[in-house]
Amino acid sequence: MSQSRQSVALLGATGSIGVQTLDVLRSELERFELVSLAGGEHLSELAAIAREFDVKRVAVKSETHRATLADLLSSDVTIVVGDEGLEELAREADIVVNAVMGFAGLPVTLGALAAGKRLALANKESLIAAAPLVAKVRATPGAQLLPIDSEHCAIHQCLASAPRRPGYPDVRRVLLTASGGPFRGWTVEQLKGATKDDALHHPTWSMGAKITIDSSTLMNKGLEVLEATALFGIDVDRVEVVVHPQSIVHSMVEYVDGSVLAQLSRPDMRLPIAYCLGAPDRLDHGYGRLDFSTPLTLTFEAPDLDAFPALTLAYEAARLGGAAPAWLSAANEIAVEALLADEINWCDIVPVVAATMDQYEAQDLDSLASLYENDDVARRRARASLKK
C-alpha cells in the first residue's frame, strides 16, 4: 500500500450507510483501501464485500456467526467477535466509519477516538448516550470526529468560517432542518391511526428501518439536537429545529451579525460520506448536485410539538444532562424494536419513552460502567412500560 493511500474500517457494512460508503470507496480505489469490516445478520452480503475488496479482518456478533462466515471466506481472513472485536478493528485503520446501529456502536466510537483515528460517525446513539465519555477521548492526539449525518455534516461545513472558540460565541443559533417525515401535516387525531407501514415510507430519504421510524416520530430530530450539542459544544437553547420538506437545505448556522450560512444539495448520503472520508479535500463526484437553471422551491415551517412530542422529550433530556440522554436513546430503541416486531402501535412509541423518562433521577455519567448500568436500567423500565 502506498503511503498516500489511507486504510478504512467500515463497521456496519451491510446497512444503508455501509452500502453507500462502499459506493464511494469503489470510486476512490487509488485513494482508500478497505481493510476491515463488520456486519450484523447478513453474513452472505458481508462475505461478498470481503471478497470484492480483499478484506482480511472481519467482525461479527457471535461465535455462531463466526462459524457461518468462516465457511464463506478463505482461511486467510481473520474473524473477530463481539464488542471486543469491534473495538479492535476500530483501533487499526486510518479512518473508521461507524455505521453500526444503535447503542451497539459505542465500542467503535470510543475505540477509534482513543486510538487517535479519524471517526466518520453515522451512529448518533453512541455519541448521545455517552457524550461525557466521548468528550474525554476526543482529546486524544490525532483523534478527529466528523459527522456523517447530513444535518451535522452541513453544520460542520457552515461553522468553517467561525473562530474555533469554545461554545462558538459568534453563532446566534444552529438551525437543524427536518423533512417532517411521512406524517408532516397530520393532526394528533390522524396520528392515532398511523401504522408501521405508513411510518416506513419516508418522503425523501432511503434509510434503515430504525432511523426511518425515528424520522416519523421526529425522535430522530430530537436525537440530532442532542448530537449537535455534543459535537459542537453549542448550548441546546441555541439549537432549533425547522421543518423543510424538500430536504435540500441540510442545515443552517445563523451568526450574531445576522448572516445565515446553509449547505444545499439533493438528498444523497454519499455526499456527507465522501466529505468525511476526504477531508480536508473534496472528492470530485458531485453527489446531490443541484441544477440552478431549473425552478427550485424551498419552504420552511415550525414543527408541530403537539403532534410530535418526541422533540420536547429530547430538549428536556438535553437540559437535564448527565445520564438523561442515555435513558432517552435506550428507551426509544426498545420502543422502536417493539413496533418493528409488531408488539405495539406507532402511536405507543413516544408514550413508552415518556413513561421511562418520568422515572429518571438526575445523575452524572462518570464511567463506562455507570453508562452501561444506566442503559440497562432504562431498557428494563422501557420494557416494563411496554407491558402496561
Secondary structure as a PSIPRED ss2 file (coil, helix, strand):
# PSIPRED VFORMAT (PSIPRED V4.0)

   1 M C   1.000  0.000  0.000
   2 S C   1.000  0.000  0.000
   3 Q C   1.000  0.000  0.000
   4 S C   1.000  0.000  0.000
   5 R C   1.000  0.000  0.000
   6 Q E   0.000  0.000  1.000
   7 S E   0.000  0.000  1.000
   8 V E   0.000  0.000  1.000
   9 A E   0.000  0.000  1.000
  10 L E   0.000  0.000  1.000
  11 L E   0.000  0.000  1.000
  12 G C   1.000  0.000  0.000
  13 A C   1.000  0.000  0.000
  14 T C   1.000  0.000  0.000
  15 G C   1.000  0.000  0.000
  16 S H   0.000  1.000  0.000
  17 I H   0.000  1.000  0.000
  18 G H   0.000  1.000  0.000
  19 V H   0.000  1.000  0.000
  20 Q H   0.000  1.000  0.000
  21 T H   0.000  1.000  0.000
  22 L H   0.000  1.000  0.000
  23 D H   0.000  1.000  0.000
  24 V H   0.000  1.000  0.000
  25 L H   0.000  1.000  0.000
  26 R H   0.000  1.000  0.000
  27 S C   1.000  0.000  0.000
  28 E C   1.000  0.000  0.000
  29 L C   1.000  0.000  0.000
  30 E C   1.000  0.000  0.000
  31 R C   1.000  0.000  0.000
  32 F E   0.000  0.000  1.000
  33 E E   0.000  0.000  1.000
  34 L E   0.000  0.000  1.000
  35 V E   0.000  0.000  1.000
  36 S E   0.000  0.000  1.000
  37 L E   0.000  0.000  1.000
  38 A E   0.000  0.000  1.000
  39 G C   1.000  0.000  0.000
  40 G C   1.000  0.000  0.000
  41 E C   1.000  0.000  0.000
  42 H C   1.000  0.000  0.000
  43 L H   0.000  1.000  0.000
  44 S H   0.000  1.000  0.000
  45 E H   0.000  1.000  0.000
  46 L H   0.000  1.000  0.000
  47 A H   0.000  1.000  0.000
  48 A H   0.000  1.000  0.000
  49 I H   0.000  1.000  0.000
  50 A H   0.000  1.000  0.000
  51 R H   0.000  1.000  0.000
  52 E H   0.000  1.000  0.000
  53 F H   0.000  1.000  0.000
  54 D C   1.000  0.000  0.000
  55 V C   1.000  0.000  0.000
  56 K C   1.000  0.000  0.000
  57 R E   0.000  0.000  1.000
  58 V E   0.000  0.000  1.000
  59 A E   0.000  0.000  1.000
  60 V E   0.000  0.000  1.000
  61 K C   1.000  0.000  0.000
  62 S C   1.000  0.000  0.000
  63 E H   0.000  1.000  0.000
  64 T H   0.000  1.000  0.000
  65 H H   0.000  1.000  0.000
  66 R H   0.000  1.000  0.000
  67 A H   0.000  1.000  0.000
  68 T H   0.000  1.000  0.000
  69 L H   0.000  1.000  0.000
  70 A H   0.000  1.000  0.000
  71 D C   1.000  0.000  0.000
  72 L C   1.000  0.000  0.000
  73 L C   1.000  0.000  0.000
  74 S C   1.000  0.000  0.000
  75 S C   1.000  0.000  0.000
  76 D C   1.000  0.000  0.000
  77 V C   1.000  0.000  0.000
  78 T E   0.000  0.000  1.000
  79 I E   0.000  0.000  1.000
  80 V E   0.000  0.000  1.000
  81 V E   0.000  0.000  1.000
  82 G H   0.000  1.000  0.000
  83 D H   0.000  1.000  0.000
  84 E H   0.000  1.000  0.000
  85 G H   0.000  1.000  0.000
  86 L H   0.000  1.000  0.000
  87 E H   0.000  1.000  0.000
  88 E H   0.000  1.000  0.000
  89 L H   0.000  1.000  0.000
  90 A H   0.000  1.000  0.000
  91 R C   1.000  0.000  0.000
  92 E C   1.000  0.000  0.000
  93 A C   1.000  0.000  0.000
  94 D C   1.000  0.000  0.000
  95 I E   0.000  0.000  1.000
  96 V E   0.000  0.000  1.000
  97 V E   0.000  0.000  1.000
  98 N E   0.000  0.000  1.000
  99 A C   1.000  0.000  0.000
 100 V C   1.000  0.000  0.000
 101 M C   1.000  0.000  0.000
 102 G H   0.000  1.000  0.000
 103 F H   0.000  1.000  0.000
 104 A H   0.000  1.000  0.000
 105 G H   0.000  1.000  0.000
 106 L H   0.000  1.000  0.000
 107 P H   0.000  1.000  0.000
 108 V H   0.000  1.000  0.000
 109 T H   0.000  1.000  0.000
 110 L H   0.000  1.000  0.000
 111 G H   0.000  1.000  0.000
 112 A H   0.000  1.000  0.000
 113 L H   0.000  1.000  0.000
 114 A H   0.000  1.000  0.000
 115 A C   1.000  0.000  0.000
 116 G C   1.000  0.000  0.000
 117 K C   1.000  0.000  0.000
 118 R E   0.000  0.000  1.000
 119 L E   0.000  0.000  1.000
 120 A E   0.000  0.000  1.000
 121 L E   0.000  0.000  1.000
 122 A C   1.000  0.000  0.000
 123 N C   1.000  0.000  0.000
 124 K H   0.000  1.000  0.000
 125 E H   0.000  1.000  0.000
 126 S H   0.000  1.000  0.000
 127 L H   0.000  1.000  0.000
 128 I H   0.000  1.000  0.000
 129 A H   0.000  1.000  0.000
 130 A C   1.000  0.000  0.000
 131 A H   0.000  1.000  0.000
 132 P H   0.000  1.000  0.000
 133 L H   0.000  1.000  0.000
 134 V H   0.000  1.000  0.000
 135 A H   0.000  1.000  0.000
 136 K H   0.000  1.000  0.000
 137 V H   0.000  1.000  0.000
 138 R C   1.000  0.000  0.000
 139 A C   1.000  0.000  0.000
 140 T C   1.000  0.000  0.000
 141 P C   1.000  0.000  0.000
 142 G C   1.000  0.000  0.000
 143 A C   1.000  0.000  0.000
 144 Q E   0.000  0.000  1.000
 145 L E   0.000  0.000  1.000
 146 L E   0.000  0.000  1.000
 147 P E   0.000  0.000  1.000
 148 I C   1.000  0.000  0.000
 149 D C   1.000  0.000  0.000
 150 S H   0.000  1.000  0.000
 151 E H   0.000  1.000  0.000
 152 H H   0.000  1.000  0.000
 153 C H   0.000  1.000  0.000
 154 A H   0.000  1.000  0.000
 155 I H   0.000  1.000  0.000
 156 H H   0.000  1.000  0.000
 157 Q H   0.000  1.000  0.000
 158 C H   0.000  1.000  0.000
 159 L H   0.000  1.000  0.000
 160 A H   0.000  1.000  0.000
 161 S H   0.000  1.000  0.000
 162 A C   1.000  0.000  0.000
 163 P C   1.000  0.000  0.000
 164 R C   1.000  0.000  0.000
 165 R C   1.000  0.000  0.000
 166 P C   1.000  0.000  0.000
 167 G C   1.000  0.000  0.000
 168 Y C   1.000  0.000  0.000
 169 P C   1.000  0.000  0.000
 170 D C   1.000  0.000  0.000
 171 V E   0.000  0.000  1.000
 172 R E   0.000  0.000  1.000
 173 R E   0.000  0.000  1.000
 174 V E   0.000  0.000  1.000
 175 L E   0.000  0.000  1.000
 176 L E   0.000  0.000  1.000
 177 T E   0.000  0.000  1.000
 178 A E   0.000  0.000  1.000
 179 S C   1.000  0.000  0.000
 180 G C   1.000  0.000  0.000
 181 G C   1.000  0.000  0.000
 182 P C   1.000  0.000  0.000
 183 F C   1.000  0.000  0.000
 184 R C   1.000  0.000  0.000
 185 G C   1.000  0.000  0.000
 186 W C   1.000  0.000  0.000
 187 T C   1.000  0.000  0.000
 188 V H   0.000  1.000  0.000
 189 E H   0.000  1.000  0.000
 190 Q H   0.000  1.000  0.000
 191 L H   0.000  1.000  0.000
 192 K C   1.000  0.000  0.000
 193 G C   1.000  0.000  0.000
 194 A C   1.000  0.000  0.000
 195 T C   1.000  0.000  0.000
 196 K H   0.000  1.000  0.000
 197 D H   0.000  1.000  0.000
 198 D H   0.000  1.000  0.000
 199 A H   0.000  1.000  0.000
 200 L C   1.000  0.000  0.000
 201 H C   1.000  0.000  0.000
 202 H C   1.000  0.000  0.000
 203 P C   1.000  0.000  0.000
 204 T C   1.000  0.000  0.000
 205 W C   1.000  0.000  0.000
 206 S C   1.000  0.000  0.000
 207 M C   1.000  0.000  0.000
 208 G C   1.000  0.000  0.000
 209 A H   0.000  1.000  0.000
 210 K H   0.000  1.000  0.000
 211 I H   0.000  1.000  0.000
 212 T H   0.000  1.000  0.000
 213 I H   0.000  1.000  0.000
 214 D H   0.000  1.000  0.000
 215 S H   0.000  1.000  0.000
 216 S H   0.000  1.000  0.000
 217 T H   0.000  1.000  0.000
 218 L C   1.000  0.000  0.000
 219 M H   0.000  1.000  0.000
 220 N H   0.000  1.000  0.000
 221 K H   0.000  1.000  0.000
 222 G H   0.000  1.000  0.000
 223 L H   0.000  1.000  0.000
 224 E H   0.000  1.000  0.000
 225 V H   0.000  1.000  0.000
 226 L H   0.000  1.000  0.000
 227 E H   0.000  1.000  0.000
 228 A H   0.000  1.000  0.000
 229 T H   0.000  1.000  0.000
 230 A H   0.000  1.000  0.000
 231 L H   0.000  1.000  0.000
 232 F H   0.000  1.000  0.000
 233 G C   1.000  0.000  0.000
 234 I C   1.000  0.000  0.000
 235 D C   1.000  0.000  0.000
 236 V H   0.000  1.000  0.000
 237 D H   0.000  1.000  0.000
 238 R H   0.000  1.000  0.000
 239 V E   0.000  0.000  1.000
 240 E E   0.000  0.000  1.000
 241 V E   0.000  0.000  1.000
 242 V E   0.000  0.000  1.000
 243 V E   0.000  0.000  1.000
 244 H C   1.000  0.000  0.000
 245 P C   1.000  0.000  0.000
 246 Q C   1.000  0.000  0.000
 247 S C   1.000  0.000  0.000
 248 I C   1.000  0.000  0.000
 249 V E   0.000  0.000  1.000
 250 H E   0.000  0.000  1.000
 251 S E   0.000  0.000  1.000
 252 M E   0.000  0.000  1.000
 253 V E   0.000  0.000  1.000
 254 E E   0.000  0.000  1.000
 255 Y E   0.000  0.000  1.000
 256 V C   1.000  0.000  0.000
 257 D C   1.000  0.000  0.000
 258 G C   1.000  0.000  0.000
 259 S C   1.000  0.000  0.000
 260 V E   0.000  0.000  1.000
 261 L E   0.000  0.000  1.000
 262 A E   0.000  0.000  1.000
 263 Q E   0.000  0.000  1.000
 264 L E   0.000  0.000  1.000
 265 S C   1.000  0.000  0.000
 266 R C   1.000  0.000  0.000
 267 P C   1.000  0.000  0.000
 268 D C   1.000  0.000  0.000
 269 M C   1.000  0.000  0.000
 270 R H   0.000  1.000  0.000
 271 L H   0.000  1.000  0.000
 272 P H   0.000  1.000  0.000
 273 I H   0.000  1.000  0.000
 274 A H   0.000  1.000  0.000
 275 Y H   0.000  1.000  0.000
 276 C H   0.000  1.000  0.000
 277 L H   0.000  1.000  0.000
 278 G H   0.000  1.000  0.000
 279 A C   1.000  0.000  0.000
 280 P C   1.000  0.000  0.000
 281 D C   1.000  0.000  0.000
 282 R C   1.000  0.000  0.000
 283 L C   1.000  0.000  0.000
 284 D C   1.000  0.000  0.000
 285 H C   1.000  0.000  0.000
 286 G C   1.000  0.000  0.000
 287 Y C   1.000  0.000  0.000
 288 G C   1.000  0.000  0.000
 289 R C   1.000  0.000  0.000
 290 L C   1.000  0.000  0.000
 291 D C   1.000  0.000  0.000
 292 F C   1.000  0.000  0.000
 293 S C   1.000  0.000  0.000
 294 T C   1.000  0.000  0.000
 295 P C   1.000  0.000  0.000
 296 L C   1.000  0.000  0.000
 297 T C   1.000  0.000  0.000
 298 L C   1.000  0.000  0.000
 299 T C   1.000  0.000  0.000
 300 F C   1.000  0.000  0.000
 301 E E   0.000  0.000  1.000
 302 A C   1.000  0.000  0.000
 303 P C   1.000  0.000  0.000
 304 D C   1.000  0.000  0.000
 305 L C   1.000  0.000  0.000
 306 D C   1.000  0.000  0.000
 307 A C   1.000  0.000  0.000
 308 F C   1.000  0.000  0.000
 309 P C   1.000  0.000  0.000
 310 A H   0.000  1.000  0.000
 311 L H   0.000  1.000  0.000
 312 T H   0.000  1.000  0.000
 313 L H   0.000  1.000  0.000
 314 A H   0.000  1.000  0.000
 315 Y H   0.000  1.000  0.000
 316 E H   0.000  1.000  0.000
 317 A H   0.000  1.000  0.000
 318 A H   0.000  1.000  0.000
 319 R H   0.000  1.000  0.000
 320 L H   0.000  1.000  0.000
 321 G C   1.000  0.000  0.000
 322 G C   1.000  0.000  0.000
 323 A C   1.000  0.000  0.000
 324 A H   0.000  1.000  0.000
 325 P H   0.000  1.000  0.000
 326 A H   0.000  1.000  0.000
 327 W H   0.000  1.000  0.000
 328 L H   0.000  1.000  0.000
 329 S H   0.000  1.000  0.000
 330 A H   0.000  1.000  0.000
 331 A H   0.000  1.000  0.000
 332 N H   0.000  1.000  0.000
 333 E H   0.000  1.000  0.000
 334 I H   0.000  1.000  0.000
 335 A H   0.000  1.000  0.000
 336 V H   0.000  1.000  0.000
 337 E H   0.000  1.000  0.000
 338 A H   0.000  1.000  0.000
 339 L H   0.000  1.000  0.000
 340 L H   0.000  1.000  0.000
 341 A C   1.000  0.000  0.000
 342 D C   1.000  0.000  0.000
 343 E C   1.000  0.000  0.000
 344 I C   1.000  0.000  0.000
 345 N C   1.000  0.000  0.000
 346 W H   0.000  1.000  0.000
 347 C H   0.000  1.000  0.000
 348 D H   0.000  1.000  0.000
 349 I H   0.000  1.000  0.000
 350 V H   0.000  1.000  0.000
 351 P H   0.000  1.000  0.000
 352 V H   0.000  1.000  0.000
 353 V H   0.000  1.000  0.000
 354 A H   0.000  1.000  0.000
 355 A H   0.000  1.000  0.000
 356 T H   0.000  1.000  0.000
 357 M H   0.000  1.000  0.000
 358 D C   1.000  0.000  0.000
 359 Q C   1.000  0.000  0.000
 360 Y C   1.000  0.000  0.000
 361 E C   1.000  0.000  0.000
 362 A C   1.000  0.000  0.000
 363 Q C   1.000  0.000  0.000
 364 D C   1.000  0.000  0.000
 365 L C   1.000  0.000  0.000
 366 D C   1.000  0.000  0.000
 367 S C   1.000  0.000  0.000
 368 L H   0.000  1.000  0.000
 369 A H   0.000  1.000  0.000
 370 S H   0.000  1.000  0.000
 371 L H   0.000  1.000  0.000
 372 Y H   0.000  1.000  0.000
 373 E H   0.000  1.000  0.000
 374 N H   0.000  1.000  0.000
 375 D H   0.000  1.000  0.000
 376 D H   0.000  1.000  0.000
 377 V H   0.000  1.000  0.000
 378 A H   0.000  1.000  0.000
 379 R H   0.000  1.000  0.000
 380 R H   0.000  1.000  0.000
 381 R H   0.000  1.000  0.000
 382 A H   0.000  1.000  0.000
 383 R H   0.000  1.000  0.000
 384 A H   0.000  1.000  0.000
 385 S H   0.000  1.000  0.000
 386 L H   0.000  1.000  0.000
 387 K H   0.000  1.000  0.000
 388 K C   1.000  0.000  0.000
